[in-house]
């Protein structure tokens, strides 16, 4: 008899916060295409009214509070499923309770570690993360690098299932023309958070300009560091060369990639890097710090940089002078889902 699956998530397009939400969305959609009996539980503020989506009331509070409220309700629902598949720390309590008090099998996918997201960390989140890594019957990491970090920190072996590659939508809009950019356009999109290394990008971009290069830097996305980053452009005296767009809708995200002469991912830690796949699928030259996508493509596909200004400045020079685009083998979300399904079967 086919397994009945309960997925847990946090966001759902267009209300997404990062790559984890995109991963869960595609996994859910691909499982449904294969006629798998699957439901997706989401916080009510992010849950669309659609078939097979369970809206969970979480009340008011921070993310850890909402995660605990959500977990208590999901754990009860999980008794009716063969597998509960959680993601990162916020699903750990639900998975733990479902596994302990019912016959439900708990699968946990880790997308990044709390200790790698900020220097300060969070005791609450790291405690739940520990539960979500040490206790599930099956553990998945989205890259080999992340698998190794998990084993080093928690002494638990995880299976590696890489993400699929995402192709962003495009309307045909010419972003360079709309912004009045005449020279090269360098693009970044993502959360404005410490992990993403945007301050290093800004300083590296300043050095790139000081070396006699001409370009504009377009920074998409939002986050708690945005105001300080905008202030930093004034301190560096590059404000007139940097455009902060704020949130970019999924409908036109591809326009930004396709208009850019180079895309950069300067993250201090990037376990996978879905924005890198979006840039590659858009035919945009990519320079990036160490990431999980590199495990799937040849060494000349991505221009490697370090999360420090001098390396970024040199990488930008190389990227903006690159005329040819390397060939690489893409990976579909269906490929990823097939591997996840095979993983489920190991526990049936």
Secondary structure, 3 states (H helix, E strand, C coil): CCCEEEEECCCECCECCCHHHHHHHHHHHHHHHCCCEEEEEEEHHHCCCCCCEEEECCCCCCHHHHHHHHHHHHHHHHHHCCEEEEECHHHHHHHHHHHHHCCCEEEEEECCCHHHHCCCCCHHHHHHHHHHHHCCCEEEECCHHHHHHHHHHHCCCCEECCCCCCCCCCCCCCHHHHHCCCCEEEEEECCCCHHHCHHHHHHHHHHHHHCCCCEEEEEECCCCCHHHHHHHHHHCCCHHHEEEEECCCCCCHHHHHHHCCEEEECCCCCCCCHHHHHHHHCCCCEEECCCCHHHCCCCCCCEECCCCHHHHHHHHHHHHCCCCCCCCCCCCHHHHHHHHHHHHHCCC
